[in-house]
Amino acid sequence: MKITAIETRVVDTGGGGPWLFGIVRTDAGITGYSQFGSGSYPKGQVGLVEDIGATLIGKDPAPVERHYLDMYRKTAQVSGGATSMAIAGIELALWDIKGKEAGKPVYELLGGPFRKRQKVYWSHLASYRAQRAGELGVAPLRTWDDVADCVREATDAGFSAFKSNIIFPGDPSRRMRDVFAGDFDQNADQDLIDHAVQQISVMREAAGPKVGIALDIHYEFKTEAAIRLAQALEPYNLMWLEFDRFEPEPLAEIRSSTRTPICTGEQLLGVREYKRFFDLRAMDTVKIDVPWQGFSQAKKVADLAELYEMNIAPHNYTSHLATFQSLQFTAMVPNVRIMETDIDSSPWRDELTTAVPELKDGYMTIPDGPGWGCDLNEAAAAKHAYNG
């Protein structure tokens, strides 16, 4: 079998950032699919896949690890970031081909499964609705009561945990990154701290004492502000405060300053980057993004986290194909705490794939079809092509 083409599709999501999909075609009629990368700069990601993928045309797709290492070494002078994501897009599609050729799910090729179903949490609860309720066809968030209704919707659907961002109900409602865009030095005055505490108080009251609540603050604060926020939220028993930094020392400082658990890692790519954070015990739960760094690296990171006695939580906020990739990942590692899933990501998410995950009572069934168990619907991807 030989690789005959490597392609990409950029898909509009109806108001959020575009999604990127990889396609690797072979002369045996087997096609591998992937979701990869960040939609923030799709033209750059697509160009990198085209440039890097050209070196694999005519080669046997089977030695996936070798191809990954070859791509990694050839791009050493421009490594990391968008380059790593582009390599992941190709590598993930190669794993799909390998599974399909064997007639087995990818996790069977790597020693799984450890489990038959995976606990998930509702991610960005109320966050997307604060930005684009009309596009999603849901009720606007005008009051804290509306936010509480979102929480009850999640718990009524069987979720035992959810994650949100700092939001501002109103008319219009907004999300923190919209409120402070362009005029924010990552500070947190007392009014902002009090606002976040009020939000989590409303959510905790609606959810009850046993539901896991996570608050994601991305890069929105400096270390000092994040510490004050984490300390202010201690009475609400968060599942975690999610905070991203490219250096481990600030995160280790935050973790040692509060009883609120810290989750981080989605911004890291590859086992070399994670090790520095593990050495400083900079997090309680390790966030890993499979579409951003690829399958092999994700497994290596999870295996290393196991040695450091830490559990992982896959970062998974986009399409069902990404979800199937992440479910295959959770099936082959022993140290999974919970997995992210987005309910409000796109109004036509179900159209874009040939299968959707089985979700019941806050758990997803581990797929058992060949490869990822799910393909990109290329016709639907063309229908919803991104033209930005």
C-alpha positions as CSV (number, residue, x, y, z in Angstrom):
1,M,0.0,0.0,0.0
2,K,1.2,3.5,-0.9
3,I,0.2,7.0,0.1
4,T,-1.2,8.8,-3.0
5,A,-2.5,12.1,-1.5
6,I,-2.6,14.1,1.6
7,E,-5.4,16.7,1.8
8,T,-7.1,19.0,4.3
9,R,-10.6,20.3,4.7
10,V,-11.4,23.5,6.7
11,V,-15.0,23.6,8.0
12,D,-17.1,26.4,9.2
13,T,-18.7,25.8,12.6
14,G,-21.4,28.5,12.5
15,G,-19.8,31.2,14.6
16,G,-16.9,29.5,16.4
17,G,-13.5,29.0,15.0
18,P,-13.1,26.7,11.9
19,W,-12.3,23.0,12.3
20,L,-9.4,21.4,10.4
21,F,-9.5,17.8,9.1
22,G,-6.8,15.8,7.5
23,I,-7.2,13.2,4.8
24,V,-4.6,10.6,3.7
25,R,-5.5,8.6,0.6
26,T,-3.9,5.3,-0.5
27,D,-3.7,3.2,-3.7
28,A,-5.5,0.4,-1.8
29,G,-8.7,2.4,-1.5
30,I,-8.2,2.9,2.3
31,T,-8.6,6.5,3.4
32,G,-7.5,7.8,6.8
33,Y,-9.1,10.8,8.5
34,S,-8.2,13.1,11.3
35,Q,-9.2,16.2,13.1
36,F,-6.2,18.3,14.0
37,G,-4.8,21.6,15.1
38,S,-6.4,24.9,16.1
39,G,-8.7,26.9,13.8
40,S,-7.1,30.2,14.8
41,Y,-4.8,30.3,11.7
42,P,-6.2,27.8,9.3
43,K,-4.3,28.9,6.2
44,G,-1.0,28.4,7.9
45,Q,-2.0,25.0,9.3
46,V,-3.1,23.9,5.8
47,G,0.1,25.1,4.2
48,L,2.2,23.2,6.7
49,V,0.3,20.0,6.1
50,E,0.8,20.4,2.4
51,D,4.5,21.0,2.7
52,I,5.2,18.3,5.3
53,G,2.9,15.8,3.7
54,A,4.6,16.1,0.3
55,T,7.5,14.1,1.7
56,L,5.3,11.1,2.4
57,I,3.7,10.7,-1.1
58,G,4.5,7.3,-2.5
59,K,5.5,5.8,0.8
60,D,4.0,2.9,2.8
61,P,1.7,4.3,5.5
62,A,2.3,1.4,7.9
63,P,5.3,2.6,9.9
64,V,3.5,5.4,11.6
65,E,6.0,6.0,14.4
66,R,8.8,6.2,11.9
67,H,6.9,8.7,9.8
68,Y,6.2,10.8,12.8
69,L,9.9,10.8,13.8
70,D,11.0,11.6,10.2
71,M,8.5,14.6,10.1
72,Y,9.6,15.7,13.5
73,R,13.3,15.7,12.5
74,K,12.8,17.3,9.2
75,T,11.0,20.2,10.8
76,A,13.4,20.7,13.7
77,Q,14.2,24.3,12.8
78,V,10.6,25.3,12.9
79,S,9.4,22.8,15.5
80,G,6.5,23.2,18.0
81,G,3.2,25.0,17.7
82,A,1.6,25.0,14.3
83,T,4.2,22.6,13.0
84,S,3.5,20.0,15.6
85,M,-0.2,20.3,15.0
86,A,0.3,19.8,11.3
87,I,2.4,16.7,11.9
88,A,-0.4,15.4,14.2
89,G,-2.9,15.8,11.4
90,I,-1.0,13.5,9.2
91,E,0.0,11.0,11.9
92,L,-3.6,10.7,13.2
93,A,-4.8,9.8,9.7
94,L,-2.1,7.2,9.3
95,W,-3.3,5.5,12.5
96,D,-6.8,5.5,11.1
97,I,-5.4,3.7,8.0
98,K,-3.5,1.2,10.1
99,G,-6.6,0.4,12.1
100,K,-8.8,0.0,9.0
101,E,-6.3,-2.2,7.3
102,A,-6.2,-4.5,10.4
103,G,-10.0,-4.3,10.8
104,K,-9.5,-3.2,14.4
105,P,-10.0,-0.1,16.5
106,V,-6.7,1.8,16.9
107,Y,-6.6,1.0,20.7
108,E,-6.4,-2.7,19.8
109,L,-3.1,-2.1,18.1
110,L,-1.6,-0.6,21.2
111,G,-2.7,-2.9,24.0
112,G,-6.2,-1.7,24.9
113,P,-8.9,-1.4,25.9
114,F,-8.7,-0.5,29.6
115,R,-12.4,0.4,29.7
116,K,-15.6,0.1,27.7
117,R,-16.9,3.5,28.5
118,Q,-15.5,6.9,29.4
119,K,-16.8,9.4,31.9
120,V,-17.2,12.9,30.2
121,Y,-18.0,16.4,31.4
122,W,-20.1,19.0,29.6
123,S,-17.6,21.7,28.5
124,H,-18.1,25.4,27.9
125,L,-21.4,25.2,29.7
126,A,-23.1,28.6,29.2
127,S,-19.9,29.9,27.6
128,Y,-20.9,29.6,23.9
129,R,-24.4,30.5,24.8
130,A,-23.2,33.8,26.3
131,Q,-21.5,34.5,22.9
132,R,-23.9,33.2,20.3
133,A,-27.2,31.9,21.7
134,G,-29.1,32.8,18.6
135,E,-26.8,30.9,16.2
136,L,-27.1,27.8,18.5
137,G,-30.8,28.1,18.8
138,V,-30.9,28.2,22.6
139,A,-32.3,30.7,25.1
140,P,-30.1,33.8,25.8
141,L,-28.4,34.2,29.1
142,R,-29.9,37.4,30.5
143,T,-29.8,36.6,34.2
144,W,-28.1,34.4,36.7
145,D,-31.3,32.3,36.7
146,D,-30.6,31.6,33.1
147,V,-27.1,30.4,34.0
148,A,-28.6,28.1,36.7
149,D,-31.0,26.7,34.1
150,C,-28.0,25.7,32.0
151,V,-26.5,23.8,34.9
152,R,-29.8,22.0,35.6
153,E,-30.0,21.1,31.9
154,A,-26.6,19.4,32.2
155,T,-27.3,17.5,35.4
156,D,-30.8,16.5,34.1
157,A,-29.0,15.0,31.0
158,G,-26.9,12.8,33.3
159,F,-23.7,14.7,33.5
160,S,-21.9,14.6,36.8
161,A,-19.4,17.3,35.9
162,F,-19.2,20.4,33.7
163,K,-16.8,23.2,32.9
164,S,-17.4,26.9,32.2
165,N,-15.6,30.2,31.7
166,I,-16.2,33.5,33.4
167,I,-19.4,34.8,31.8
168,F,-21.5,38.0,32.1
169,P,-25.2,37.5,31.8
170,G,-27.1,40.4,30.3
171,D,-28.5,41.8,27.0
172,P,-26.3,41.0,25.3
173,S,-24.5,38.4,27.4
174,R,-20.8,38.0,27.0
175,R,-17.8,35.9,27.8
176,M,-14.8,37.3,29.6
177,R,-12.5,37.3,26.5
178,D,-15.1,39.4,24.7
179,V,-15.5,41.9,27.6
180,F,-11.8,42.5,28.1
181,A,-10.6,42.0,24.5
182,G,-7.8,44.5,23.6
183,D,-7.7,46.4,26.9
184,F,-6.7,44.0,29.6
185,D,-3.4,43.5,31.3
186,Q,-4.3,40.2,32.9
187,N,-5.2,41.9,36.2
188,A,-8.1,41.0,38.4
189,D,-9.6,43.7,40.6
190,Q,-11.9,42.8,43.4
191,D,-15.0,43.4,41.4
192,L,-13.9,40.8,38.9
193,I,-13.0,38.3,41.6
194,D,-16.4,38.9,43.2
195,H,-18.1,38.3,39.9
196,A,-16.4,35.0,39.3
197,V,-17.3,33.9,42.9
198,Q,-20.9,34.9,42.3
199,Q,-21.0,32.8,39.1
200,I,-19.6,29.7,40.8
201,S,-21.9,30.2,43.7
202,V,-24.9,30.2,41.4
203,M,-23.6,27.1,39.6
204,R,-22.9,25.3,42.8
205,E,-26.3,26.0,44.2
206,A,-28.0,24.7,41.0
207,A,-25.7,21.7,40.7
208,G,-25.7,20.5,44.3
209,P,-22.7,19.5,46.3
210,K,-21.6,16.4,44.4
211,V,-21.4,17.6,40.8
212,G,-17.9,18.5,39.6
213,I,-17.5,22.1,38.5
214,A,-14.4,23.3,36.6
215,L,-13.6,26.9,35.7
216,D,-11.3,27.6,32.8
217,I,-9.4,30.9,32.8
218,H,-7.0,30.1,30.0
219,Y,-4.3,32.8,29.9
220,E,-6.6,35.5,31.2
221,F,-4.7,36.4,34.4
222,K,-1.2,36.8,35.7
223,T,0.0,34.5,38.4
224,E,-0.9,36.8,41.3
225,A,-4.4,37.3,40.1
226,A,-4.9,33.6,39.5
227,I,-3.8,32.8,43.0
228,R,-6.3,35.3,44.5
229,L,-9.1,33.8,42.3
230,A,-8.2,30.3,43.2
231,Q,-8.2,31.1,46.9
232,A,-11.5,33.0,46.7
233,L,-13.1,29.9,45.1
234,E,-11.9,27.4,47.7
235,P,-15.3,27.2,49.5
236,Y,-17.0,25.9,46.4
237,N,-15.0,22.7,46.1
238,L,-14.1,23.0,42.4
239,M,-13.2,19.9,40.4
240,W,-10.4,22.1,39.1
241,L,-9.3,25.6,38.1
242,E,-7.9,25.4,34.6
243,F,-5.1,27.8,33.9
244,D,-2.5,27.7,31.1
245,R,1.1,28.9,31.1
246,F,4.2,28.0,29.0
247,E,6.5,27.8,32.0
248,P,5.9,25.4,34.9
249,E,7.1,27.7,37.8
250,P,4.0,30.0,37.9
251,L,1.7,27.0,37.9
252,A,3.6,25.3,40.7
253,E,3.4,28.6,42.7
254,I,-0.4,28.7,42.2
255,R,-0.8,25.0,43.1
256,S,1.2,25.5,46.3
257,S,-0.9,28.6,47.3
258,T,-4.4,27.2,47.2
259,R,-6.6,24.2,48.1
260,T,-8.3,24.5,44.7
261,P,-7.0,21.8,42.3
262,I,-5.2,22.9,39.2
263,C,-5.5,21.4,35.7
264,T,-3.3,22.5,32.8
265,G,-1.4,21.1,29.8
266,E,-3.6,21.7,26.7
267,Q,-1.0,24.3,25.5
268,L,1.9,21.8,25.7
269,L,2.9,19.7,22.7
270,G,5.0,16.6,23.2
271,V,6.5,14.6,26.1
272,R,9.5,16.9,26.3
273,E,7.4,19.9,27.2
274,Y,5.3,18.1,29.7
275,K,8.2,16.6,31.6
276,R,9.3,20.1,32.9
277,F,5.8,20.5,34.4
278,F,5.7,17.1,35.9
279,D,9.1,17.5,37.5
280,L,7.8,20.6,39.4
281,R,4.4,19.0,40.2
282,A,2.8,22.0,38.5
283,M,-0.7,20.4,38.2
284,D,-3.1,18.0,39.8
285,T,-4.8,16.8,36.6
286,V,-3.0,16.8,33.2
287,K,-4.8,18.1,30.2
288,I,-3.8,16.4,26.9
289,D,-5.0,17.4,23.4
290,V,-4.9,14.4,21.0
291,P,-5.7,16.4,17.8
292,W,-3.1,19.0,18.6
293,Q,-0.1,16.7,19.2
294,G,-1.0,13.4,17.7
295,F,-1.7,9.9,19.1
296,S,1.8,8.6,19.8
297,Q,2.9,11.7,21.7
298,A,-0.4,11.8,23.6
299,K,0.1,8.2,24.8
300,K,3.7,8.9,25.8
301,V,2.6,11.9,27.9
302,A,-0.1,9.8,29.6
303,D,2.4,7.0,30.3
304,L,4.8,9.6,31.8
305,A,2.0,11.1,33.9
306,E,1.3,7.6,35.2
307,L,4.9,7.4,36.5
308,Y,4.3,10.7,38.3
309,E,1.1,9.4,39.8
310,M,-1.2,11.8,37.9
311,N,-4.3,11.3,35.9
312,I,-5.1,12.9,32.6
313,A,-8.1,14.6,31.1
314,P,-8.3,14.8,27.3
315,H,-8.9,18.2,25.9
316,N,-11.7,17.7,23.4
317,Y,-13.9,20.6,22.4
318,T,-14.6,20.2,18.7
319,S,-16.1,17.6,16.3
320,H,-17.2,14.0,16.8
321,L,-14.1,12.8,14.9
322,A,-11.9,14.4,17.5
323,T,-14.1,12.8,20.2
324,F,-13.6,9.3,18.6
325,Q,-9.8,10.0,18.5
326,S,-9.9,10.9,22.2
327,L,-12.0,8.0,23.1
328,Q,-9.6,5.6,21.4
329,F,-6.8,7.3,23.5
330,T,-8.7,6.9,26.8
331,A,-9.2,3.2,25.9
332,M,-5.5,2.5,25.9
333,V,-4.2,4.3,29.0
334,P,-4.9,3.4,32.6
335,N,-4.8,6.9,34.2
336,V,-7.9,8.8,32.9
337,R,-9.9,11.0,35.3
338,I,-12.5,12.4,32.9
339,M,-12.8,13.6,29.3
340,E,-14.1,16.8,27.9
341,T,-17.0,17.0,25.4
342,D,-18.7,20.0,23.9
343,I,-22.5,19.9,23.5
344,D,-22.8,23.4,22.0
345,S,-19.8,23.4,19.6
346,S,-21.6,23.6,16.3
347,P,-25.3,23.4,15.2
348,W,-24.4,21.0,12.3
349,R,-21.8,18.9,14.2
350,D,-23.7,15.7,13.7
351,E,-23.7,16.2,9.9
352,L,-19.9,16.2,9.6
353,T,-19.2,12.6,10.6
354,T,-20.4,9.1,9.7
355,A,-21.0,8.3,13.3
356,V,-21.7,10.1,16.6
357,P,-20.6,9.0,20.1
358,E,-23.0,6.9,22.2
359,L,-23.6,9.2,25.2
360,K,-25.6,8.0,28.2
361,D,-25.7,9.2,31.9
362,G,-22.5,11.2,31.4
363,Y,-20.5,8.3,29.9
364,M,-19.5,7.7,26.3
365,T,-19.1,4.2,24.8
366,I,-15.6,3.3,23.6
367,P,-16.0,2.7,19.8
368,D,-15.1,-0.7,18.4
369,G,-15.1,0.0,14.7
370,P,-12.0,-0.2,12.6
371,G,-9.6,2.8,12.8
372,W,-11.2,5.6,14.8
373,G,-14.7,4.1,14.2
374,C,-15.8,7.3,12.6
375,D,-15.0,9.1,9.3
376,L,-15.3,12.6,8.0
377,N,-18.4,13.1,5.8
378,E,-16.6,14.8,3.0
379,A,-19.8,15.9,1.3
380,A,-20.9,17.7,4.5
381,A,-17.5,19.2,4.9
382,A,-17.8,20.6,1.5
383,K,-21.3,21.9,2.2
384,H,-20.0,23.7,5.3
385,A,-16.6,24.7,3.9
386,Y,-14.9,27.7,5.7
387,N,-14.3,30.6,3.4
388,G,-12.7,33.0,5.8
